[in-house]
Amino acid sequence: MRPPTEEDQALWSSMLRFIPLDYALLPYLSKSGDSSLSSTSPSSVSSTSTSTSLGKTSSSCSSETSTNTKGHLVLLALDDIPPLNPNGVGRKGCEGWRMRFGVDVLPEWDNSSGVMHGAVASFLVDTCTSAALISLQTDNFWSPPMVGGVSLSLDVQYFHPALVGTSLIIDVEVNRLNTTLANLTCHIREEATGKVLAMGTHIKAWRPGPQRKNGKL
């Protein structure tokens, strides 16, 4: 993976209208009853190497160049965008494409036991896997009006608790992607240790919007 370019960051910023992070997490997830997350900022993301259970992976993006999504969710790295298919439909070789995010566990995400609520982990899996599909869209491939597709199945397994204040690394990988279906996996890791805290799989469906003929649907 490589650090995001200005173009990548611009696309990530444009995704925010599809990712209403400030109000998607319901007030019951917050001790204070305030679902606004904009007042909390993440810890600095430095240009260091993160050790994971799968080996050494580089996170070479500083907080100065990362997009700070409404205060905390940060795009860290991604693979090069695959080229268009010769037939003009979709992209070639999307399987194995990866994207990485960083986020701190906020106090608003506390499940009253000092750890991140399971619903938040599910939301992060949904959000980050959908962001990957939006990144790969073309004019005729996973594009509006059904941008990023719709969920058919979202499954999350929880292995270890994520304490409030913990810095997380979220890795997304596209396992399968064609013109109608997508299968993605997402690993949520503790940044300091590389320990996998949760893992999610997401299956999504997409179809093109209605075609216009003579300016009419």
N, C-alpha and C positions, 0 to 999 in steps of 0.2 A: 504494500500500500504506500501511497505518497501523501504528503500534506495537501490540503485543499487549496486550489487556486482561487483567485478573485472571482472567476466565473462560477466555480463550485460554490463559493460562499454566497454569491448572488442568488443562485438557484435555491440553496438551503434557506436563505431569507425569504424567498418567494413562497416556500412551502408553508410558512407559518400560518397562512390563511386556511390551510387544510389541517393544521395542528394547533387547535385552540388550547394551548398548554395552561393558560392562566385559569380557565374555568372548567376544563374537562375533568379535573380531579375534584370530586365533590367535597363540600364543606365538612362532611362527617369524617374525612380523613385527617382533619386538622384539629388539634386540641383547642385552638382558639376559635374554631368555627369560621375562620377566614380562609377562603380558598385562593386568595391572591398570592401568587408566588413571586411577584416581580420585585419585592423588596430584598430578596435573598440572593447574594451573588456567590458564584462557585469559587473554590480555591484555584489558585493559579495553576494552569496546565503547562508544565515545563517540557523542554526538549530532552526527555530521558527515555531510556529503554525500559519497557515493562516486561517482567518475567511472567510467563503464563505456564499452565500445565502442558501446553502444546509446544513449548519452547520459547525462545526469545523473540519478541515482536517489538518493532520500533514504533514509537509514538513521537514523531518529530514535528510537532506543531505547537507553537507557543501561544499563550493566552492573548498576546498582542495581535495575532493574526487570525484567531479563531472567532467564529460567529457566536456571540453569547445570546442564546435563544431565550428571550424574556428573562434573563438573569442567570441561567444555569446550564441548560442542555447545549453542549458544544460539539460541533462537527470537528473531528480530529484528523481523519485520514480516509482515503478511499482508493480503490483501484482505478486505473485509467478506464474511461467509458469505452465499452466495446464498439467496434465500427458497425455501420449499417449493413444489413444483409444485401447481397447483390440484387435480390428481387425487389428491394425497396420496402419490404415489410419487416419491421422489428430490427433487432440487433443480432450480430453474430457472436456466439461464444459467451453468453451471459452466465452460464453455469459456473459457479465458483467465484463470481464477482463479490467483492467485499466492501464494507463500509464500517467506520468506527466512530463512536461518540463517547463523550465523557460527561459525567454528571455527579454532583454531590447529593447524598441523601439529606433532604431538607427536614427541618422539624415538623413542617406541615404534613409530611408523609408518615409520621409516627403512628403506629397502630395501637398506641397506649402502652406498649411494652418496651419502648425505646428502639424499635427496629422498623424498617420500611414495611408498610402495608403490602400484602400480596397483590392487591388490586393495582397498586402503583407499578409493580414489576410487570404485570400484564399490560398496563397502559404503555410502558416504555417499550416492551416487545412489539406491540401493535404499531406504535408511532415510528420506531426506528426501522422496522421491516418495510413499512409503507413508504417511508422516506427513500429507501433504496429503490423501490419500484418507480417512484416519481423521478428519481435521478436517471433512470434508464429509459424513460418514455421518449417516443418520437411522435410525429404528427398522427401516425396511424397505429400506435403501439402503446397501450397502457396510458393513454392520454385522456383529457377531458372529453365528454362530461363525467365519465367514470374514472377520473384520474386516480391512479394507484390501485384501482379495482375495489372489490368488496370482499369481506371476509367470509370464507366458508368454514374454516376451523382455526381456532387459536388455542393452543395448549401450552401451559407453563408448568414446569417442574421446579420445585424449590429444594435446594440442598443445604444452604446455610443462611442465617439471618444477616441482613445488612443494617448495621447500627447507624443511627442518626449521625450525620457528619462524615460518613465513609465516602471516599471518592471511588466512583465506579467507572469501569470501562465497559462499553456495550459494543460487541462485535456482531455484525450481521453478515450472513452469507446467502447468496442466491443458489439454491440447490437445483432448481429446475424452473425454466421460464419459457413459455411459448405465447402464442397470440390469444390464449384464453385462460390459462392457469399459471399460477406461480406457487412455488414451494420454497420457503425460506426458513433458516434457523437463526437464532439469536442467543448469544451467551452474555450474561451479565456477570462481570468479574470484579473482585476487589482489586483496585489499582495497585495497592501496596504489595500484595502477595501473589496476585494472579489467580487466586482461588475462585472457582466457579460458584457463584451464589445461587444463580437460577438459569434455566435454559428454556427457551421457548421455540415452538414450531408454528408457522403461520402459513395457511393455504388460502390463496386469494383467487378470485375470478375477475375477468374483464371481458367486455365486449365493446365494440365501437359504437359511437352515438349514431342516431338516425341520419341517413344521408339526405341531403337536399337536392331537389330537382327543380330547376327553373326558379330557384330562390325560395322554394317552399319545402316543408318537411314531407 
